[in-house]
């Protein structure tokens, strides 16, 4: 009977440790994405209350590019019957202009099984992505004012592509 208790204690410890590692990883991912809060109010709430539960239920995926044991880039994708969406893509400052963004786009295309995923970008960030959007032939399909922030446009790409 003692072996069963020890095994159970070990299993409980491993589950606790796994949960701690998972929480640390989730918080580290959020830390690298947190500046999105400046352009997308409630980004933190969306990340923790929507993205993480959806990842755990296989409704979304978080794609990571790791270099030198640190996060170099992150993409969050949603692959459902209704939508194939690239929700978020960010390359950390240290790894910008090193091909990480292209790698994340390519991985997202592969996971979503499309080279034209639906995505939106704030008007302030468009110049940063314009070259890559043209490279991949993304089509501007809509522009909505006040979508996330009053007085600002959100640009929609590939809205009807599957």
Secondary structure, 3 states (H helix, E strand, C coil): CHHHHHHHHHHHHHHHHHHHHHHHHHHHHHHHHHHHHHCCCCHHHHHHHHHHHHHHCCCEEEEEEEECCEEEEEEEEEECCCCEEEEEEEECHHHCCCCHHHHHHHHHHHHHCCCCCEEEEECCCHHHHHHHHHHHCCCEEEEEECCCCCCCEEEEECCCCC
